[in-house]
């Protein structure tokens, strides 16, 4: 991991590569580097730290060429330093390679190559792959792309790679297995990237490589083949569906704040054309052909990671209440390694913002192998999960650049709302209940704006609690996942330790940590859980705890017990969790800014997790 960009054409590759790497910074990384095919050899510059550090080195170097590649690395094997930064080279210095993913059997390959006299300069698994390619290329007399193919057949793991060789200087090779790659096709030029963001400035025409595919680019054009059996594949060209403006910050200081504010539109965009308020019904064309099988399923699993798992947990509450369907929610990283009951009567709903999450993708493949129907919920058209699942529903959140998910999360929850409404009406909930739910969803835009308008009030709460090193978030029912998500947002971007708990479970451990130094955030809607939440707040206040309440109705009791209050408007109990989530996003954002944290690129995190 984490970001790949490549160029083949007639222009100077260096500025294109550097601009591409800057577009990929949102994915999270710790070092960066570029290589270009020079007239006398491969020229390379790499550096630990941000792309701006690399940019300075490039300015001081004489490096140019019309074929090149660049990489931002998120450390897996080896520390984040200069020697472990990509690109990596073979012993001859004539082959250069960049790599996203993990080579699991690198240790045995490395030992084999060391016995043959190969010298390694880094601690990475990636260098093992480039040395293996070199060993095959120079010993077996194959073409460069053939040597790459043979090497890839001998490695175990995941990869998205780009490579070139000075002995065949007019050739660029890229391949993928478990880590995404996109081929951009311009006029007499090509672009390779791990996602479309570095490409959209140059061309809107792209081809998404599928699992086990390799592309070779030469002066004659491009050719895509399968790695396993060397079969030529003719793939359709598709068009990038977003603009360059959508991936820039505009007037906002951070991508995350921009994306929080975009939820006024992204939630309603995700619902547009999918709800009929007159009959209280949701219509989801992406799963229509499989609706009968879904309704007859004996069991449904929702599988996801991180923020998407929290969305899935909210979906469980909704689907079980409205549709009467039992739902299991599984971390994809756990699901793929155990033996859940999965067969042809099982439906797997996989949720992923990027559509490339490695564990979620592996869970889908496992489920399909056992005969299950797979349904994808993701934000990226043409992504691996979108292509691998049997059917699915796109969210319409648009590109999300901030590493901490905001608008993608609420869009995922919105899709799950639509699913529960669709299944619920088909399974017997009344039109009146459906109409109330549908209309509450359709009217959410103005309420989201009201929450955003309270940002300054939330900032004041953040200012008064910014010195805290621990936070506790508590909620009941559907607001328990909101508590989990609120705590995760705070941890991700402010580095404050935070935990989310069911409010009633506070007595089974977290209450021990209650004191005046730890704010406790209570999700306190005025619904059937209100009296119980009030009792939980009293338990915290009895121990001199600091209480922040997020509520849709201020009562005297609640005001008397709260140190700080955050108001959200809500006309329906199922809408409150979405609005409360946005309020907690703002709280986390303000706390992170006040603590001078890198909001868009928090340390140690990557946007698209394409390794286990």
C-alpha positions as CSV (number, residue, x, y, z in Angstrom):
1,X,0.0,0.0,0.0
2,X,-0.9,2.7,-0.8
3,X,-0.9,4.8,-4.0
4,X,0.3,4.0,-7.5
5,X,0.6,6.3,-10.6
6,X,2.2,5.6,-13.9
7,X,2.6,7.4,-17.2
8,X,3.5,6.3,-20.8
9,X,3.5,8.9,-23.5
10,X,5.4,11.8,-25.2
11,X,5.3,14.3,-22.3
12,X,7.7,14.8,-19.4
13,X,6.5,12.2,-17.0
14,X,7.9,13.8,-13.8
15,X,5.3,16.6,-13.3
16,X,2.5,14.2,-14.2
17,X,3.8,11.7,-11.6
18,X,4.2,14.3,-8.9
19,X,0.7,15.7,-9.5
20,X,-0.7,12.2,-9.4
21,X,1.0,11.4,-6.1
22,X,-0.5,14.6,-4.6
23,X,-3.9,13.4,-5.8
24,X,-3.2,10.1,-4.0
25,X,-2.1,11.7,-0.7
26,X,-5.6,11.3,0.8
27,X,-5.1,7.5,0.9
28,X,-2.6,7.9,3.7
29,X,1.2,7.1,3.4
30,X,4.6,7.6,5.0
31,X,7.0,7.9,2.0
32,X,7.0,8.5,-1.7
33,X,9.2,8.1,-4.8
34,X,9.3,8.1,-8.6
35,X,11.3,6.4,-11.3
36,X,11.5,7.4,-15.0
37,X,13.1,5.8,-18.0
38,X,16.0,8.0,-18.8
39,X,18.3,8.0,-21.9
40,X,21.2,6.3,-20.0
41,X,19.3,4.4,-17.4
42,X,16.5,4.4,-14.9
43,X,16.5,7.6,-12.8
44,X,14.8,7.5,-9.4
45,X,14.2,9.7,-6.4
46,X,12.5,8.6,-3.2
47,X,12.0,10.0,0.3
48,X,10.4,9.3,3.6
49,X,7.7,11.8,4.5
50,X,5.3,13.8,2.4
51,X,5.2,14.3,-1.3
52,X,6.3,17.9,-0.8
53,X,9.7,16.5,0.5
54,X,10.0,14.4,-2.6
55,X,9.1,17.4,-4.8
56,X,12.0,19.4,-3.3
57,X,14.4,16.6,-4.1
58,X,13.2,16.3,-7.6
59,X,13.7,20.1,-8.1
60,X,17.4,19.5,-7.1
61,X,17.8,16.5,-9.4
62,X,18.2,16.1,-13.1
63,X,15.5,13.6,-13.8
64,X,13.3,13.4,-16.9
65,X,11.7,10.9,-19.2
66,X,8.4,10.1,-20.9
67,X,7.8,6.8,-19.2
68,X,7.6,6.7,-15.5
69,X,5.9,5.6,-12.3
70,X,5.4,6.9,-8.8
71,X,4.3,5.5,-5.4
72,X,3.1,6.6,-2.0
73,X,3.9,3.9,0.6
74,X,2.1,2.9,3.8
75,X,4.5,0.7,5.7
76,X,3.9,-3.0,6.1
77,X,7.3,-4.7,5.9
78,X,10.1,-2.4,7.1
79,X,10.1,1.0,8.7
80,X,8.9,4.1,6.9
81,X,12.3,5.4,5.8
82,X,14.2,6.3,2.6
83,X,15.5,2.8,1.8
84,X,12.1,1.2,2.2
85,X,10.3,3.7,0.0
86,X,9.3,2.7,-3.5
87,X,10.3,2.3,-6.3
88,X,12.6,-0.7,-5.7
89,X,15.3,-2.1,-8.0
90,X,17.0,-5.4,-8.8
91,X,20.7,-5.9,-8.4
92,X,21.5,-4.7,-11.9
93,X,19.6,-1.4,-11.4
94,X,17.9,-2.1,-14.8
95,X,14.5,-3.2,-13.4
96,X,12.3,-0.9,-11.3
97,X,9.0,-1.8,-9.6
98,X,6.3,-0.3,-7.4
99,X,3.8,-2.4,-5.5
100,X,0.7,-2.2,-3.4
101,X,-0.2,-5.3,-1.3
102,X,1.8,-7.9,0.5
103,X,3.9,-10.8,-0.8
104,X,3.2,-13.4,1.9
105,X,6.0,-15.9,0.9
106,X,8.6,-13.2,0.4
107,X,10.8,-14.8,3.1
108,X,11.3,-18.1,1.3
109,X,11.8,-16.4,-2.0
110,X,14.4,-14.0,-0.5
111,X,16.3,-16.9,1.0
112,X,16.4,-18.6,-2.4
113,X,17.6,-15.5,-4.1
114,X,20.2,-14.7,-1.4
115,X,21.7,-18.2,-1.9
116,X,22.1,-17.3,-5.6
117,X,24.0,-14.2,-4.7
118,X,21.3,-11.5,-4.8
119,X,21.9,-8.6,-2.5
120,X,19.0,-6.8,-0.8
121,X,19.0,-3.2,0.1
122,X,15.6,-2.8,1.9
123,X,13.5,-4.6,4.5
124,X,10.5,-4.8,2.1
125,X,8.7,-7.7,0.6
126,X,8.4,-5.7,-2.6
127,X,12.2,-5.9,-3.3
128,X,11.9,-9.6,-3.2
129,X,9.5,-9.5,-6.2
130,X,11.6,-7.2,-8.3
131,X,14.7,-9.4,-7.7
132,X,12.7,-12.5,-8.6
133,X,11.5,-10.9,-11.9
134,X,15.2,-10.0,-12.6
135,X,16.4,-13.6,-11.8
136,X,13.8,-15.0,-14.2
137,X,14.4,-12.4,-16.9
138,X,18.2,-12.7,-17.1
139,X,18.4,-16.4,-16.7
140,X,15.5,-17.7,-18.8
141,X,15.7,-15.4,-21.8
142,X,12.0,-14.4,-21.7
143,X,10.5,-11.1,-22.7
144,X,10.0,-8.7,-19.8
145,X,6.3,-9.2,-19.5
146,X,6.8,-12.9,-19.6
147,X,9.3,-12.7,-16.8
148,X,6.8,-10.7,-14.8
149,X,4.1,-13.3,-15.5
150,X,6.3,-16.2,-14.3
151,X,7.3,-14.3,-11.2
152,X,3.7,-13.5,-10.3
153,X,2.8,-17.1,-10.6
154,X,5.4,-18.0,-7.9
155,X,4.3,-15.4,-5.3
156,X,1.5,-15.8,-2.7
157,X,-0.3,-12.7,-1.6
158,X,-1.8,-9.5,-3.1
159,X,-0.4,-7.0,-5.5
160,X,-1.0,-4.1,-7.7
161,X,2.3,-3.5,-9.5
162,X,3.8,-1.3,-12.2
163,X,7.3,-2.2,-13.6
164,X,9.7,-1.5,-16.4
165,X,13.1,-2.6,-17.6
166,X,15.9,-0.6,-19.2
167,X,16.7,-3.4,-21.6
168,X,13.2,-3.0,-23.1
169,X,12.8,0.8,-22.6
170,X,9.6,1.3,-24.6
171,X,7.5,-1.0,-22.4
172,X,5.5,-0.5,-19.2
173,X,3.9,-3.5,-17.5
174,X,1.2,-3.4,-14.8
175,X,-0.7,-6.2,-13.0
176,X,-3.2,-6.7,-10.2
177,X,-4.4,-9.4,-7.8
178,X,-6.3,-8.1,-4.8
179,X,-5.1,-4.5,-5.2
180,X,-6.9,-2.2,-7.6
181,X,-5.4,-0.7,-10.8
182,X,-7.1,1.6,-13.4
183,X,-5.7,2.1,-16.9
184,X,-6.4,5.6,-18.3
185,X,-6.4,6.0,-22.1
186,X,-5.6,9.4,-23.6
187,X,-4.5,10.5,-27.0
188,X,-1.2,8.7,-27.7
189,X,-0.6,8.4,-23.9
190,X,-1.6,6.1,-21.1
191,X,-2.0,6.4,-17.3
192,X,-1.9,3.8,-14.6
193,X,-3.2,4.4,-11.1
194,X,-4.6,2.7,-8.0
195,X,-7.8,4.8,-8.4
196,X,-9.1,7.3,-10.9
197,X,-8.2,10.5,-9.0
198,X,-4.7,11.0,-10.7
199,X,-6.2,10.2,-14.1
200,X,-9.3,12.5,-14.3
201,X,-7.2,15.6,-15.0
202,X,-5.9,14.0,-18.2
203,X,-8.6,11.7,-19.5
204,X,-12.0,10.4,-18.6
205,X,-11.6,7.1,-20.5
206,X,-10.5,4.2,-18.3
207,X,-10.3,0.5,-18.2
208,X,-10.6,-1.2,-14.8
209,X,-8.3,-4.2,-14.5
210,X,-9.9,-7.3,-12.9
211,X,-8.3,-9.9,-10.7
212,X,-5.4,-11.7,-12.3
213,X,-5.0,-9.4,-15.3
214,X,-1.9,-7.7,-16.7
215,X,-1.6,-4.9,-19.1
216,X,1.5,-4.3,-21.3
217,X,1.9,-0.8,-22.9
218,X,4.1,-0.2,-25.8
219,X,4.4,2.2,-28.7
220,X,1.8,0.0,-30.5
221,X,-0.8,0.5,-27.8
222,X,-2.0,-1.7,-24.9
223,X,-2.7,-5.4,-24.5
224,X,-4.5,-7.0,-21.5
225,X,-3.9,-10.6,-20.8
226,X,-4.7,-13.1,-17.9
227,X,-1.7,-13.9,-15.7
228,X,-2.8,-17.5,-15.2
229,X,-3.1,-18.7,-18.8
230,X,-1.9,-15.7,-21.0
231,X,-5.3,-15.2,-22.7
232,X,-5.8,-11.9,-24.4
233,X,-8.8,-10.0,-23.1
234,X,-10.8,-7.2,-24.8
235,X,-12.2,-4.9,-22.2
236,X,-14.7,-2.1,-22.6
237,X,-13.6,1.5,-22.0
238,X,-15.7,3.3,-19.4
239,X,-16.0,6.9,-18.4
240,X,-15.0,8.4,-15.1
241,X,-18.1,9.7,-13.5
242,X,-16.8,12.5,-11.3
243,X,-15.1,15.9,-12.0
244,X,-11.8,17.3,-10.8
245,X,-13.7,19.8,-8.6
246,X,-15.3,17.0,-6.6
247,X,-11.9,15.9,-5.4
248,X,-10.6,19.4,-4.4
249,X,-11.2,21.2,-1.1
250,X,-12.7,24.3,-2.7
251,X,-13.3,27.0,0.0
252,X,-13.0,24.5,2.9
253,X,-9.8,24.2,5.0
254,X,-10.0,20.4,4.9
255,X,-11.5,17.7,2.7
256,X,-13.2,16.2,5.8
257,X,-15.1,19.4,6.6
258,X,-16.2,19.8,3.0
259,X,-17.4,16.2,3.0
260,X,-19.3,16.7,6.3
261,X,-21.1,19.6,4.7
262,X,-21.8,17.7,1.5
263,X,-24.1,15.4,3.4
264,X,-26.9,17.9,2.8
265,X,-26.9,16.6,-0.8
266,X,-25.3,13.1,-0.6
267,X,-27.9,11.6,1.6
268,X,-30.7,12.9,-0.6
269,X,-28.8,12.0,-3.7
270,X,-28.6,8.4,-2.5
271,X,-32.4,8.3,-2.1
272,X,-33.2,10.2,-5.3
273,X,-35.5,8.1,-7.5
274,X,-35.6,5.3,-5.0
275,X,-38.5,6.2,-2.7
276,X,-42.2,6.5,-3.5
277,X,-43.7,8.5,-0.6
278,X,-47.3,7.8,-1.6
279,X,-47.0,4.0,-1.0
280,X,-44.2,4.2,1.5
281,X,-42.1,2.0,-0.7
282,X,-38.4,1.9,-1.8
283,X,-37.5,0.7,-5.3
284,X,-33.9,-0.6,-5.7
285,X,-33.3,-1.5,-9.3
286,X,-29.8,-2.9,-8.6
287,X,-31.2,-5.9,-6.7
288,X,-34.6,-6.2,-8.4
289,X,-33.8,-9.4,-10.4
290,X,-32.7,-11.1,-7.1
291,X,-35.4,-9.8,-4.8
292,X,-37.3,-13.1,-4.6
293,X,-34.2,-15.0,-3.6
294,X,-33.3,-12.4,-1.0
295,X,-36.8,-12.5,0.5
296,X,-36.7,-16.3,0.7
297,X,-33.2,-16.4,2.3
298,X,-32.8,-18.4,5.5
299,X,-30.1,-16.1,6.8
300,X,-28.5,-12.7,5.9
301,X,-25.0,-11.7,6.8
302,X,-23.8,-8.1,6.6
303,X,-20.0,-8.1,6.4
304,X,-17.8,-5.0,6.4
305,X,-14.8,-3.4,8.2
306,X,-14.4,-0.2,10.3
307,X,-16.9,2.5,9.7
308,X,-18.8,0.3,7.2
309,X,-19.3,-2.3,9.9
310,X,-21.0,0.3,12.1
311,X,-23.3,1.1,9.2
312,X,-24.0,-2.6,8.9
313,X,-24.9,-2.8,12.6
314,X,-27.4,-0.1,12.1
315,X,-28.8,-2.0,9.1
316,X,-29.3,-5.1,11.3
317,X,-31.5,-3.1,13.7
318,X,-33.5,-1.7,10.8
319,X,-33.9,-4.9,8.8
320,X,-34.9,-7.0,11.8
321,X,-37.4,-4.4,13.0
322,X,-39.0,-3.4,9.7
323,X,-38.5,-6.5,7.6
324,X,-38.6,-9.2,10.3
325,X,-35.4,-10.8,8.8
326,X,-32.7,-12.1,11.2
327,X,-29.4,-10.5,10.3
328,X,-25.9,-11.4,11.5
329,X,-23.2,-8.6,11.3
330,X,-19.7,-9.8,10.9
331,X,-16.3,-8.2,10.6
332,X,-15.1,-9.3,7.2
333,X,-11.6,-10.0,8.7
334,X,-13.3,-12.6,11.0
335,X,-15.9,-13.9,8.6
336,X,-13.3,-15.0,6.0
337,X,-11.3,-17.1,8.5
338,X,-14.1,-19.0,10.2
339,X,-16.7,-21.4,9.1
340,X,-20.0,-19.5,9.2
341,X,-23.2,-21.3,8.0
342,X,-23.3,-20.2,4.4
343,X,-25.1,-21.9,1.5
344,X,-27.4,-21.2,-1.4
345,X,-30.1,-20.0,1.0
346,X,-27.8,-17.3,2.4
347,X,-27.5,-13.7,1.4
348,X,-24.3,-11.7,2.0
349,X,-24.5,-8.0,2.1
350,X,-21.0,-6.5,1.7
351,X,-20.4,-2.9,2.5
352,X,-17.3,-0.9,1.5
353,X,-16.7,2.8,0.7
354,X,-13.9,2.1,-1.8
355,X,-15.2,-1.2,-3.1
356,X,-11.6,-2.4,-2.7
357,X,-11.4,-3.4,1.0
358,X,-9.3,-6.6,1.0
359,X,-11.0,-8.5,3.8
360,X,-14.5,-7.6,2.5
361,X,-13.5,-8.7,-1.0
362,X,-12.2,-12.0,0.3
363,X,-15.4,-12.5,2.4
364,X,-17.4,-12.1,-0.8
365,X,-15.3,-14.7,-2.7
366,X,-15.7,-17.1,0.1
367,X,-19.5,-16.6,0.3
368,X,-19.8,-17.1,-3.5
369,X,-17.8,-20.3,-3.3
370,X,-20.3,-21.6,-0.9
371,X,-23.3,-20.7,-3.1
372,X,-24.5,-17.6,-1.4
373,X,-26.0,-14.6,-3.2
374,X,-23.8,-11.6,-2.7
375,X,-25.1,-8.0,-2.6
376,X,-22.6,-5.1,-2.7
377,X,-23.1,-1.6,-1.2
378,X,-20.3,0.6,-2.3
379,X,-19.5,4.1,-3.4
380,X,-17.1,3.5,-6.3
381,X,-18.5,2.5,-9.7
382,X,-16.3,-0.1,-11.3
383,X,-14.7,-1.1,-8.1
384,X,-13.7,-4.7,-7.4
385,X,-16.6,-5.4,-5.0
386,X,-19.1,-3.8,-7.4
387,X,-17.9,-6.2,-10.1
388,X,-17.5,-9.3,-7.9
389,X,-20.9,-9.2,-6.2
390,X,-24.0,-10.7,-7.9
391,X,-26.0,-7.5,-7.5
392,X,-25.8,-4.3,-5.6
393,X,-26.7,-0.8,-4.7
394,X,-24.4,2.2,-5.3
395,X,-24.4,5.0,-2.8
396,X,-24.2,8.4,-4.4
397,X,-21.7,10.1,-2.1
398,X,-19.2,11.1,-4.7
399,X,-15.4,10.8,-4.2
400,X,-14.5,10.8,-0.5
401,X,-11.0,12.1,0.0
402,X,-10.8,12.5,3.8
403,X,-9.4,9.3,5.3
404,X,-12.0,9.3,8.1
405,X,-15.3,8.4,6.4
406,X,-18.2,10.8,6.8
407,X,-20.5,11.2,3.8
408,X,-19.9,7.7,2.7
409,X,-21.0,6.4,6.1
410,X,-24.3,8.2,6.1
411,X,-24.9,7.2,2.5
412,X,-24.4,3.6,3.4
413,X,-26.8,3.9,6.3
414,X,-29.3,5.6,3.9
415,X,-29.1,2.6,1.5
416,X,-29.8,0.3,4.5
417,X,-32.8,2.4,5.4
418,X,-34.0,1.9,1.8
419,X,-33.4,-1.8,2.0
420,X,-35.4,-2.1,5.3
421,X,-38.2,0.0,3.8
422,X,-38.3,-2.1,0.7
423,X,-38.3,-5.5,2.5
424,X,-40.5,-4.2,5.2
425,X,-43.3,-3.2,2.9
426,X,-43.0,-6.5,1.0
427,X,-43.1,-8.4,4.3
428,X,-46.1,-6.8,5.8
429,X,-45.5,-3.4,7.5
430,X,-48.4,-1.1,6.8
431,X,-48.5,1.6,4.1
432,X,-49.0,4.2,6.9
433,X,-45.8,3.1,8.7
434,X,-43.9,3.0,5.4
435,X,-45.2,6.5,4.4
436,X,-44.1,8.0,7.7
437,X,-40.6,6.5,7.4
438,X,-40.3,7.4,3.7
439,X,-41.4,11.0,4.2
440,X,-39.0,11.4,7.2
441,X,-36.2,10.3,5.0
442,X,-37.1,12.5,2.1
443,X,-37.3,15.6,4.4
444,X,-33.9,14.9,6.0
445,X,-32.0,17.5,4.0
446,X,-33.2,20.5,5.9
447,X,-32.5,18.8,9.2
448,X,-29.0,18.0,8.1
449,X,-28.5,21.6,7.3
450,X,-29.7,22.6,10.8
451,X,-27.0,20.3,12.3
452,X,-24.4,21.9,10.1
453,X,-25.6,25.3,11.1
454,X,-24.9,24.4,14.8
455,X,-21.2,23.8,14.0
456,X,-20.1,26.8,16.0
457,X,-22.0,25.6,19.1
458,X,-20.3,22.2,18.8
459,X,-17.0,24.0,18.4
460,X,-17.6,25.6,21.8
461,X,-18.1,22.2,23.4
462,X,-14.9,21.0,21.8
463,X,-13.0,24.0,23.2
464,X,-14.2,23.2,26.7
465,X,-13.2,19.5,26.5
466,X,-10.1,19.6,24.3
467,X,-7.7,18.7,27.1
468,X,-9.4,15.4,27.8
469,X,-7.4,12.3,26.9
470,X,-10.3,9.9,27.0
471,X,-13.9,10.0,25.8
472,X,-16.8,7.5,26.3
473,X,-19.8,7.4,23.9
474,X,-23.0,5.7,25.0
475,X,-26.2,4.9,23.2
476,X,-29.1,2.4,23.1
477,X,-30.7,0.6,20.2
478,X,-29.7,2.1,16.9
479,X,-27.8,4.7,18.7
480,X,-25.3,2.1,20.0
481,X,-23.7,1.9,16.6
482,X,-23.7,5.7,16.4
483,X,-21.8,5.7,19.7
484,X,-19.3,3.3,18.2
485,X,-18.9,5.4,15.1
486,X,-18.6,8.6,17.1
487,X,-15.8,7.1,19.2
488,X,-14.0,5.8,16.0
489,X,-14.1,9.2,14.4
490,X,-12.6,10.8,17.4
491,X,-9.8,8.2,17.6
492,X,-9.1,8.4,13.9
493,X,-8.4,12.1,13.6
494,X,-7.7,13.5,17.0
495,X,-5.7,10.6,18.5
496,X,-7.9,10.9,21.7
497,X,-8.6,7.5,23.2
498,X,-12.4,6.9,22.9
499,X,-14.7,3.9,23.3
500,X,-18.3,3.3,22.3
501,X,-20.6,1.2,24.4
502,X,-24.2,0.3,24.8
503,X,-25.4,2.6,27.6
504,X,-26.6,-0.2,29.9
505,X,-23.3,-1.9,29.6
506,X,-21.5,1.0,31.2
507,X,-22.0,-0.6,34.6
508,X,-20.0,-3.7,33.4
509,X,-16.6,-2.0,33.2
510,X,-16.5,1.6,31.8
511,X,-18.1,3.2,34.8
512,X,-14.9,2.5,36.7
513,X,-13.2,5.2,34.6
514,X,-15.8,7.9,35.2
515,X,-14.4,11.1,36.6
516,X,-14.3,14.8,35.9
517,X,-11.5,14.3,33.4
518,X,-13.4,12.1,31.0
519,X,-16.3,13.5,29.0
520,X,-19.1,11.0,28.4
521,X,-21.2,11.6,25.3
522,X,-24.8,10.3,25.6
523,X,-27.1,9.9,22.6
524,X,-30.4,10.8,24.2
525,X,-33.3,11.0,21.7
526,X,-36.7,11.5,23.2
527,X,-37.9,7.9,22.3
528,X,-38.7,4.7,24.1
529,X,-35.1,4.6,25.5
530,X,-35.2,8.1,27.0
531,X,-36.0,7.2,30.6
532,X,-33.3,4.5,30.6
533,X,-30.7,6.9,29.1
534,X,-31.6,9.5,31.8
535,X,-30.9,6.9,34.5
536,X,-27.5,6.1,32.9
537,X,-26.7,9.9,32.8
538,X,-27.5,10.1,36.5
539,X,-25.1,7.2,37.2
540,X,-22.3,9.2,35.5
541,X,-23.1,12.5,37.3
542,X,-23.1,10.6,40.6
543,X,-19.4,10.0,40.0
544,X,-18.7,13.6,39.0
545,X,-18.5,12.8,35.3
546,X,-18.6,15.3,32.5
547,X,-21.8,14.8,30.4
548,X,-22.3,15.8,26.8
549,X,-25.8,15.0,25.6
550,X,-26.9,14.8,21.9
551,X,-30.6,15.2,21.9
552,X,-33.6,16.1,19.8
553,X,-35.5,17.5,22.7
554,X,-34.3,19.5,25.7
555,X,-36.1,18.6,28.9
556,X,-35.6,20.1,32.3
557,X,-34.2,16.8,33.6
558,X,-31.8,16.4,30.7
559,X,-30.6,20.0,30.9
560,X,-30.1,19.7,34.7
561,X,-27.9,16.7,34.3
562,X,-25.9,17.8,31.2
563,X,-22.7,19.9,31.3
564,X,-23.0,20.5,27.6
565,X,-25.8,19.8,25.1
566,X,-25.8,19.4,21.3
567,X,-29.2,19.7,19.6
568,X,-30.3,17.9,16.5
569,X,-33.7,18.3,14.9
570,X,-35.5,15.0,14.3
571,X,-39.1,14.2,13.2
572,X,-38.7,10.5,13.3
573,X,-36.8,8.2,15.8
574,X,-35.0,6.4,12.9
575,X,-33.7,9.6,11.5
576,X,-32.1,10.8,14.7
577,X,-29.1,8.4,14.4
578,X,-28.1,9.9,11.0
579,X,-28.3,13.5,12.4
580,X,-26.5,12.5,15.6
581,X,-23.7,10.9,13.6
582,X,-23.2,14.2,11.7
583,X,-23.1,16.1,15.0
584,X,-20.4,13.7,16.3
585,X,-18.4,14.1,13.1
586,X,-18.3,17.8,13.7
587,X,-17.3,17.3,17.3
588,X,-14.4,15.0,16.3
589,X,-13.4,17.4,13.5
590,X,-13.3,20.4,15.8
591,X,-11.3,18.5,18.5
592,X,-8.8,17.4,16.0
593,X,-8.3,20.9,14.6
594,X,-7.9,22.3,18.1
595,X,-5.3,19.7,18.8
596,X,-3.4,20.6,15.6
597,X,-3.9,17.1,14.1
598,X,-3.7,16.3,10.4
599,X,-7.4,15.9,9.8
600,X,-7.4,14.6,6.3
601,X,-4.4,12.3,6.6
602,X,-4.3,11.0,10.2
603,X,-1.2,9.1,11.1
604,X,-1.0,5.4,10.6
605,X,-4.3,5.2,8.6
606,X,-4.9,4.5,5.0
607,X,-8.1,5.3,3.0
608,X,-8.3,2.1,1.0
609,X,-7.2,-0.9,3.0
610,X,-6.1,-3.3,0.4
611,X,-4.1,-5.6,2.7
612,X,-5.2,-7.8,5.6
